[in-house]
């Protein structure tokens, strides 16, 4: 029976544990909150809740496979360092976070220096991955990725598709980084298009009907459009939604990579800038613009004097 240690049982990690379990894998699961691990073990027959990383490592047969599904940055760095001290030569450590590809390259060198295999895997699929499978982009030595193939086949939509050995260490996270940059651009284009139609009041357009229409045989049909159609059916005004869009590291890293390589990526980069603007980071600049306009043209400034 295949077995794996999985550390990090958030929305994606928890569902990955479920999919692996339902695929016949024995999953030793650990989370910062043991209650999360315990509930998951109560729900799925092949999942074993572990109170600590030490318990998880000891419970796995050698050579071990341990997969991290933690937030990128400090949490993943700490886990990698901790596990590197606890795992044995020949064990495989997998980083499934939305991490920076250069961190994966560095961690691979350190891990291999200790006799460990290391694979970085970009994971896409969100909360729908449990039912539909995940898109998996793996980076690492061929032998290391080969050891992971059985798990990738279970997590993917089908054994023969939805997963790829993208290249050497760092390639998995690099491809996922670019994937998310493209996602930013696609989301921004849909948002702008629907906003333009919503503003054309004389037509009183049914945005839900248009989104549903475009889902069928249109060149812009996509999963993002499917999701948009679903929430527009319930509410087209979005009156209770705060116009704030968070950004994650991948969008920034993609823009910086484009600058480093001198490759023009205006759509992805501008989509990132629009997210910054939604977070209020353009407010001061807009105030300056208003004051400059007042200065050269005597135009009134909204809000001045009460």
C-alpha positions as a LaTeX table, in Angstrom:
\begin{tabular}{lrrr}
\hline
Residue & $x$ (\AA) & $y$ (\AA) & $z$ (\AA) \\
\hline
Unk1 & 0.00 & 0.00 & 0.00 \\
Unk2 & 1.32 & 3.43 & $-0.91$ \\
Unk3 & 1.84 & 5.81 & 2.00 \\
Unk4 & 2.79 & 9.44 & 2.36 \\
Unk5 & 3.23 & 12.06 & 5.06 \\
Unk6 & 1.27 & 15.24 & 4.42 \\
Unk7 & 1.94 & 18.36 & 6.51 \\
Unk8 & $-0.53$ & 21.22 & 6.05 \\
Unk9 & $-4.25$ & 20.49 & 5.93 \\
Unk10 & $-5.72$ & 23.79 & 4.77 \\
Unk11 & $-8.37$ & 24.01 & 2.08 \\
Unk12 & $-6.12$ & 22.50 & $-0.57$ \\
Unk13 & $-3.96$ & 20.25 & 1.60 \\
Unk14 & $-6.96$ & 18.74 & 3.35 \\
Unk15 & $-8.66$ & 17.89 & 0.08 \\
Unk16 & $-5.44$ & 16.46 & $-1.32$ \\
Unk17 & $-5.27$ & 14.18 & 1.72 \\
Unk18 & $-8.85$ & 13.08 & 1.03 \\
Unk19 & $-8.15$ & 12.40 & $-2.66$ \\
Unk20 & $-5.02$ & 10.41 & $-1.85$ \\
Unk21 & $-6.90$ & 8.44 & 0.79 \\
Unk22 & $-9.75$ & 7.65 & $-1.60$ \\
Unk23 & $-7.12$ & 6.58 & $-4.13$ \\
Unk24 & $-5.87$ & 3.93 & $-1.73$ \\
Unk25 & $-2.94$ & 5.80 & $-0.17$ \\
Unk26 & $-2.26$ & 5.63 & 3.55 \\
Unk27 & $-1.83$ & 9.28 & 4.59 \\
Unk28 & $-0.09$ & 10.26 & 7.81 \\
Unk29 & $-1.48$ & 13.75 & 8.27 \\
Unk30 & $-0.14$ & 16.55 & 10.43 \\
Unk31 & $-1.41$ & 20.08 & 10.94 \\
Unk32 & $-0.60$ & 22.88 & 13.34 \\
Unk33 & $-3.99$ & 22.21 & 14.92 \\
Unk34 & $-4.30$ & 18.54 & 15.82 \\
Unk35 & $-8.08$ & 18.87 & 15.85 \\
Unk36 & $-7.99$ & 19.41 & 12.08 \\
Unk37 & $-5.94$ & 16.23 & 11.63 \\
Unk38 & $-8.20$ & 14.26 & 13.95 \\
Unk39 & $-11.40$ & 15.30 & 12.18 \\
Unk40 & $-9.88$ & 14.34 & 8.84 \\
Unk41 & $-8.86$ & 10.93 & 10.17 \\
Unk42 & $-12.37$ & 10.38 & 11.51 \\
Unk43 & $-13.73$ & 11.17 & 8.06 \\
Unk44 & $-11.37$ & 9.08 & 5.92 \\
Unk45 & $-10.37$ & 5.47 & 6.59 \\
Unk46 & $-6.82$ & 5.71 & 5.20 \\
Unk47 & $-5.81$ & 8.88 & 7.07 \\
Unk48 & $-3.84$ & 8.73 & 10.32 \\
Unk49 & $-3.73$ & 11.87 & 12.47 \\
Unk50 & $-0.26$ & 12.75 & 13.80 \\
Unk51 & 0.31 & 15.11 & 16.70 \\
Unk52 & 3.81 & 16.11 & 15.58 \\
Unk53 & 6.20 & 15.96 & 12.68 \\
Unk54 & 8.25 & 13.48 & 14.68 \\
Unk55 & 5.25 & 11.16 & 15.00 \\
Unk56 & 4.60 & 11.46 & 11.28 \\
Unk57 & 8.21 & 10.69 & 10.32 \\
Unk58 & 8.50 & 7.74 & 12.69 \\
Unk59 & 5.21 & 6.31 & 11.45 \\
Unk60 & 6.28 & 6.21 & 7.80 \\
Unk61 & 8.08 & 3.26 & 6.28 \\
Unk62 & 11.45 & 3.97 & 4.68 \\
Unk63 & 12.23 & 5.33 & 2.20 \\
Unk64 & 9.72 & 7.99 & 3.18 \\
Unk65 & 7.76 & 10.48 & 1.11 \\
Unk66 & 6.73 & 13.68 & 2.89 \\
Unk67 & 4.69 & 16.38 & 1.13 \\
Unk68 & 4.40 & 19.93 & 2.47 \\
Unk69 & 1.28 & 21.99 & 1.73 \\
Unk70 & 2.11 & 25.09 & 3.77 \\
Unk71 & 2.08 & 28.82 & 3.05 \\
Unk72 & 5.15 & 29.91 & 1.10 \\
Unk73 & 7.89 & 31.68 & 3.04 \\
Unk74 & 8.69 & 31.28 & 6.71 \\
Unk75 & 6.32 & 28.38 & 7.43 \\
Unk76 & 7.68 & 26.27 & 4.58 \\
Unk77 & 11.29 & 27.22 & 5.34 \\
Unk78 & 10.92 & 26.15 & 8.97 \\
Unk79 & 9.27 & 22.87 & 7.98 \\
Unk80 & 11.94 & 22.07 & 5.38 \\
Unk81 & 14.71 & 22.72 & 7.91 \\
Unk82 & 12.99 & 20.69 & 10.62 \\
Unk83 & 12.29 & 17.74 & 8.36 \\
Unk84 & 15.76 & 17.80 & 6.86 \\
Unk85 & 17.06 & 17.03 & 10.34 \\
Unk86 & 14.55 & 14.22 & 10.93 \\
Unk87 & 14.42 & 12.45 & 7.58 \\
Unk88 & 16.98 & 9.86 & 6.51 \\
Unk89 & 19.11 & 9.55 & 3.41 \\
Unk90 & 16.98 & 8.30 & 0.55 \\
Unk91 & 13.77 & 9.95 & 1.77 \\
Unk92 & 11.83 & 12.28 & $-0.53$ \\
Unk93 & 10.70 & 15.75 & 0.52 \\
Unk94 & 8.08 & 17.53 & $-1.61$ \\
Unk95 & 7.32 & 21.25 & $-1.45$ \\
Unk96 & 3.80 & 21.89 & $-2.73$ \\
Unk97 & 3.53 & 25.51 & $-1.61$ \\
Unk98 & 3.06 & 28.43 & $-3.98$ \\
Unk99 & 6.72 & 29.12 & $-3.41$ \\
Unk100 & 9.38 & 31.15 & $-5.21$ \\
Unk101 & 11.27 & 28.96 & $-7.65$ \\
Unk102 & 14.68 & 30.24 & $-6.50$ \\
Unk103 & 13.85 & 29.06 & $-2.96$ \\
Unk104 & 13.11 & 25.62 & $-4.41$ \\
Unk105 & 16.45 & 25.59 & $-6.22$ \\
Unk106 & 18.25 & 26.47 & $-2.99$ \\
Unk107 & 16.36 & 23.91 & $-0.93$ \\
Unk108 & 17.07 & 21.18 & $-3.45$ \\
Unk109 & 20.80 & 21.75 & $-3.15$ \\
Unk110 & 20.65 & 21.64 & 0.65 \\
Unk111 & 18.43 & 18.54 & 0.68 \\
Unk112 & 20.56 & 16.65 & $-1.81$ \\
Unk113 & 23.61 & 17.51 & 0.25 \\
Unk114 & 21.99 & 15.55 & 3.07 \\
Unk115 & 21.16 & 12.61 & 0.84 \\
Unk116 & 17.50 & 13.54 & 0.44 \\
Unk117 & 15.51 & 13.78 & $-2.77$ \\
Unk118 & 13.62 & 17.05 & $-3.22$ \\
Unk119 & 10.78 & 17.88 & $-5.62$ \\
Unk120 & 8.93 & 21.17 & $-5.95$ \\
Unk121 & 5.35 & 20.82 & $-7.18$ \\
Unk122 & 3.12 & 23.66 & $-8.30$ \\
Unk123 & $-0.47$ & 22.71 & $-7.55$ \\
Unk124 & $-3.54$ & 24.22 & $-9.19$ \\
Unk125 & $-7.16$ & 23.23 & $-8.78$ \\
Unk126 & $-8.32$ & 25.11 & $-5.71$ \\
Unk127 & $-11.25$ & 23.82 & $-3.69$ \\
Unk128 & $-12.53$ & 21.88 & $-6.73$ \\
Unk129 & $-9.49$ & 19.62 & $-6.87$ \\
Unk130 & $-10.97$ & 16.94 & $-4.62$ \\
Unk131 & $-13.63$ & 16.06 & $-7.18$ \\
Unk132 & $-11.97$ & 17.17 & $-10.41$ \\
Unk133 & $-8.32$ & 16.44 & $-9.69$ \\
Unk134 & $-5.35$ & 18.81 & $-9.53$ \\
Unk135 & $-3.01$ & 20.22 & $-12.16$ \\
Unk136 & 0.49 & 19.34 & $-10.97$ \\
Unk137 & 3.77 & 20.82 & $-12.18$ \\
Unk138 & 6.81 & 18.99 & $-10.78$ \\
Unk139 & 10.43 & 20.11 & $-10.73$ \\
Unk140 & 13.40 & 17.99 & $-9.72$ \\
Unk141 & 15.73 & 15.20 & $-10.74$ \\
Unk142 & 14.12 & 12.60 & $-12.98$ \\
Unk143 & 14.61 & 9.80 & $-10.44$ \\
Unk144 & 13.02 & 11.86 & $-7.67$ \\
Unk145 & 9.97 & 12.78 & $-9.75$ \\
Unk146 & 9.65 & 9.17 & $-10.86$ \\
Unk147 & 9.32 & 8.16 & $-7.21$ \\
Unk148 & 6.44 & 10.62 & $-6.89$ \\
Unk149 & 4.62 & 9.54 & $-10.04$ \\
Unk150 & 2.16 & 7.15 & $-8.35$ \\
Unk151 & 0.92 & 9.96 & $-6.10$ \\
Unk152 & 0.75 & 12.46 & $-8.96$ \\
Unk153 & $-1.39$ & 10.05 & $-10.96$ \\
Unk154 & $-3.90$ & 9.81 & $-8.10$ \\
Unk155 & $-4.02$ & 13.55 & $-7.46$ \\
Unk156 & $-4.35$ & 14.46 & $-11.14$ \\
Unk157 & $-7.67$ & 14.41 & $-13.06$ \\
Unk158 & $-6.55$ & 11.13 & $-14.68$ \\
Unk159 & $-3.40$ & 8.99 & $-14.46$ \\
Unk160 & $-2.29$ & 10.03 & $-17.96$ \\
Unk161 & $-3.01$ & 13.75 & $-17.85$ \\
Unk162 & $-2.98$ & 16.78 & $-15.57$ \\
Unk163 & 0.56 & 16.28 & $-14.29$ \\
Unk164 & 3.99 & 16.98 & $-15.76$ \\
Unk165 & 7.66 & 16.70 & $-14.92$ \\
Unk166 & 8.34 & 20.28 & $-15.95$ \\
Unk167 & 12.12 & 20.23 & $-15.57$ \\
Unk168 & 14.93 & 20.40 & $-12.97$ \\
Unk169 & 14.64 & 21.75 & $-9.45$ \\
Unk170 & 12.64 & 24.98 & $-9.36$ \\
Unk171 & 10.88 & 24.33 & $-12.68$ \\
Unk172 & 7.65 & 23.21 & $-11.01$ \\
Unk173 & 7.31 & 26.39 & $-9.01$ \\
Unk174 & 8.49 & 28.51 & $-11.94$ \\
Unk175 & 5.77 & 27.14 & $-14.23$ \\
Unk176 & 3.17 & 27.58 & $-11.48$ \\
Unk177 & 4.36 & 31.17 & $-10.95$ \\
Unk178 & 3.81 & 31.98 & $-14.63$ \\
Unk179 & 0.47 & 30.12 & $-14.52$ \\
Unk180 & $-0.70$ & 32.42 & $-11.75$ \\
Unk181 & 0.53 & 35.50 & $-13.60$ \\
Unk182 & $-1.60$ & 34.45 & $-16.57$ \\
Unk183 & $-4.50$ & 33.87 & $-14.18$ \\
Unk184 & $-4.18$ & 37.49 & $-12.99$ \\
Unk185 & $-4.45$ & 38.74 & $-16.55$ \\
Unk186 & $-7.44$ & 36.54 & $-17.43$ \\
Unk187 & $-9.31$ & 37.56 & $-14.30$ \\
Unk188 & $-8.64$ & 41.24 & $-14.95$ \\
Unk189 & $-9.89$ & 40.99 & $-18.54$ \\
Unk190 & $-13.14$ & 39.33 & $-17.46$ \\
Unk191 & $-13.61$ & 41.87 & $-14.67$ \\
Unk192 & $-13.09$ & 44.83 & $-17.01$ \\
Unk193 & $-15.38$ & 43.41 & $-19.70$ \\
Unk194 & $-18.27$ & 42.74 & $-17.34$ \\
Unk195 & $-17.78$ & 46.14 & $-15.69$ \\
Unk196 & $-18.02$ & 47.80 & $-19.10$ \\
Unk197 & $-21.26$ & 45.99 & $-19.86$ \\
Unk198 & $-22.68$ & 46.76 & $-16.40$ \\
Unk199 & $-22.00$ & 50.46 & $-16.94$ \\
Unk200 & $-24.01$ & 50.54 & $-20.22$ \\
Unk201 & $-27.26$ & 51.30 & $-18.42$ \\
Unk202 & $-29.32$ & 52.00 & $-21.55$ \\
Unk203 & $-29.11$ & 48.32 & $-22.55$ \\
Unk204 & $-29.92$ & 46.91 & $-19.09$ \\
Unk205 & $-27.79$ & 43.88 & $-19.93$ \\
Unk206 & $-28.34$ & 40.60 & $-18.12$ \\
Unk207 & $-24.77$ & 39.81 & $-17.14$ \\
Unk208 & $-25.64$ & 36.36 & $-15.82$ \\
Unk209 & $-27.24$ & 35.41 & $-19.12$ \\
Unk210 & $-24.24$ & 36.74 & $-21.05$ \\
Unk211 & $-21.79$ & 34.82 & $-18.89$ \\
Unk212 & $-23.83$ & 31.66 & $-19.37$ \\
Unk213 & $-23.99$ & 32.29 & $-23.13$ \\
Unk214 & $-20.23$ & 32.70 & $-23.42$ \\
Unk215 & $-19.66$ & 29.39 & $-21.65$ \\
Unk216 & $-20.90$ & 27.56 & $-24.75$ \\
Unk217 & $-18.65$ & 27.44 & $-27.83$ \\
Unk218 & $-17.23$ & 30.94 & $-27.24$ \\
Unk219 & $-13.48$ & 31.45 & $-27.61$ \\
Unk220 & $-13.38$ & 32.94 & $-24.08$ \\
Unk221 & $-15.02$ & 29.94 & $-22.39$ \\
Unk222 & $-13.02$ & 28.80 & $-19.38$ \\
Unk223 & $-13.28$ & 27.63 & $-15.80$ \\
Unk224 & $-12.97$ & 31.26 & $-14.67$ \\
Unk225 & $-15.99$ & 32.09 & $-16.82$ \\
Unk226 & $-17.86$ & 29.10 & $-15.35$ \\
Unk227 & $-17.24$ & 30.46 & $-11.85$ \\
Unk228 & $-18.26$ & 33.96 & $-12.92$ \\
Unk229 & $-21.50$ & 32.69 & $-14.42$ \\
Unk230 & $-22.30$ & 30.84 & $-11.19$ \\
Unk231 & $-21.98$ & 33.82 & $-8.87$ \\
Unk232 & $-23.67$ & 36.25 & $-11.28$ \\
Unk233 & $-26.73$ & 33.98 & $-11.31$ \\
Unk234 & $-27.04$ & 34.56 & $-7.58$ \\
Unk235 & $-26.17$ & 38.28 & $-7.53$ \\
Unk236 & $-25.34$ & 40.66 & $-10.36$ \\
Unk237 & $-25.00$ & 43.81 & $-8.27$ \\
Unk238 & $-22.31$ & 42.51 & $-5.87$ \\
Unk239 & $-23.39$ & 45.38 & $-3.62$ \\
Unk240 & $-22.14$ & 43.69 & $-0.45$ \\
Unk241 & $-18.70$ & 42.85 & $-1.84$ \\
Unk242 & $-15.80$ & 45.09 & $-0.82$ \\
Unk243 & $-13.81$ & 46.18 & $-3.93$ \\
Unk244 & $-10.55$ & 44.84 & $-2.48$ \\
Unk245 & $-8.53$ & 42.19 & $-4.31$ \\
Unk246 & $-5.60$ & 40.59 & $-2.51$ \\
Unk247 & $-2.44$ & 39.62 & $-4.35$ \\
Unk248 & $-0.14$ & 36.73 & $-3.63$ \\
Unk249 & 3.58 & 36.35 & $-4.21$ \\
Unk250 & 3.30 & 34.68 & $-7.60$ \\
Unk251 & 1.99 & 37.77 & $-9.39$ \\
Unk252 & 4.83 & 39.90 & $-8.04$ \\
Unk253 & 7.44 & 37.25 & $-8.79$ \\
Unk254 & 6.15 & 36.92 & $-12.36$ \\
Unk255 & 6.42 & 40.67 & $-12.94$ \\
Unk256 & 9.94 & 40.76 & $-11.49$ \\
Unk257 & 10.99 & 37.77 & $-13.59$ \\
Unk258 & 9.77 & 39.56 & $-16.71$ \\
Unk259 & 11.93 & 42.56 & $-15.81$ \\
Unk260 & 14.95 & 40.32 & $-15.13$ \\
Unk261 & 14.59 & 38.57 & $-18.47$ \\
Unk262 & 13.59 & 41.68 & $-20.42$ \\
Unk263 & 10.44 & 39.93 & $-21.66$ \\
Unk264 & 7.42 & 42.25 & $-22.07$ \\
Unk265 & 4.43 & 41.05 & $-20.02$ \\
Unk266 & 2.19 & 44.14 & $-19.91$ \\
Unk267 & $-1.11$ & 42.34 & $-19.32$ \\
Unk268 & 0.10 & 40.33 & $-16.33$ \\
Unk269 & 2.01 & 43.26 & $-14.86$ \\
Unk270 & $-0.87$ & 45.72 & $-15.23$ \\
Unk271 & $-3.27$ & 43.19 & $-13.70$ \\
Unk272 & $-0.99$ & 43.11 & $-10.66$ \\
Unk273 & $-0.96$ & 46.92 & $-10.53$ \\
Unk274 & $-4.76$ & 46.94 & $-10.58$ \\
Unk275 & $-4.80$ & 44.69 & $-7.54$ \\
Unk276 & $-2.55$ & 47.15 & $-5.75$ \\
Unk277 & $-4.95$ & 49.93 & $-6.71$ \\
Unk278 & $-7.91$ & 48.01 & $-5.27$ \\
Unk279 & $-6.07$ & 47.80 & $-1.95$ \\
Unk280 & $-6.00$ & 51.60 & $-1.58$ \\
Unk281 & $-2.38$ & 51.90 & $-2.65$ \\
Unk282 & $-3.32$ & 54.35 & $-5.37$ \\
Unk283 & $-5.23$ & 56.67 & $-3.05$ \\
Unk284 & $-2.35$ & 59.03 & $-2.29$ \\
Unk285 & $-1.41$ & 59.28 & $-5.95$ \\
Unk286 & $-5.02$ & 60.16 & $-6.80$ \\
Unk287 & $-5.00$ & 62.87 & $-4.16$ \\
Unk288 & $-1.85$ & 64.32 & $-5.72$ \\
Unk289 & $-3.50$ & 64.23 & $-9.14$ \\
Unk290 & $-6.53$ & 66.08 & $-7.80$ \\
Unk291 & $-4.33$ & 68.75 & $-6.24$ \\
Unk292 & $-2.24$ & 69.19 & $-9.41$ \\
Unk293 & $-5.44$ & 69.59 & $-11.43$ \\
Unk294 & $-6.62$ & 72.21 & $-8.95$ \\
Unk295 & $-3.27$ & 73.97 & $-9.16$ \\
Unk296 & $-3.12$ & 74.43 & $-12.93$ \\
Unk297 & $-6.80$ & 74.74 & $-13.69$ \\
Unk298 & $-8.49$ & 75.88 & $-10.50$ \\
Unk299 & $-10.66$ & 72.76 & $-10.49$ \\
Unk300 & $-12.53$ & 71.90 & $-7.31$ \\
Unk301 & $-11.20$ & 69.09 & $-5.13$ \\
Unk302 & $-13.82$ & 66.66 & $-3.88$ \\
Unk303 & $-13.99$ & 66.54 & $-0.10$ \\
Unk304 & $-12.05$ & 69.78 & 0.45 \\
Unk305 & $-13.54$ & 71.88 & 3.20 \\
Unk306 & $-15.79$ & 69.08 & 4.41 \\
\hline
\end{tabular}
